[in-house]
Amino acid sequence: MPGAAKRRVRGSGCERAISRLATTGYDIMLERCDPKLLKMEMDIFWVVYAGKDPLTYWRRYPGRFPLLHIKDMRRGVKINP
């Protein structure tokens, strides 16, 4: 997998950090799926870890994130490694 497409997978294997690619699977789902049928829980940690701004997604896809998963990261953790 190319460096720009690296992703981190949580222990559950269900969530992935948004990659550094201009278009991500996350974006594709949000753009192509009916907003009435697809809502998502944004995991703030993984969005920030991937070097993205959560507010950008919040503004770009209004109403798509009825839930937020918020957690902190330990000091010294590299962002967007």
Secondary structure as GFF3:
##gff-version 3
##sequence-region A 1 81
A	DSSP	three_ten_helix	3	5	.	.	.	ID=ss1
A	DSSP	alpha_helix	25	32	.	.	.	ID=ss2
A	DSSP	beta_strand	41	43	.	.	.	ID=ss3
A	DSSP	alpha_helix	44	49	.	.	.	ID=ss4
A	DSSP	alpha_helix	54	60	.	.	.	ID=ss5
A	DSSP	beta_strand	67	69	.	.	.	ID=ss6
###
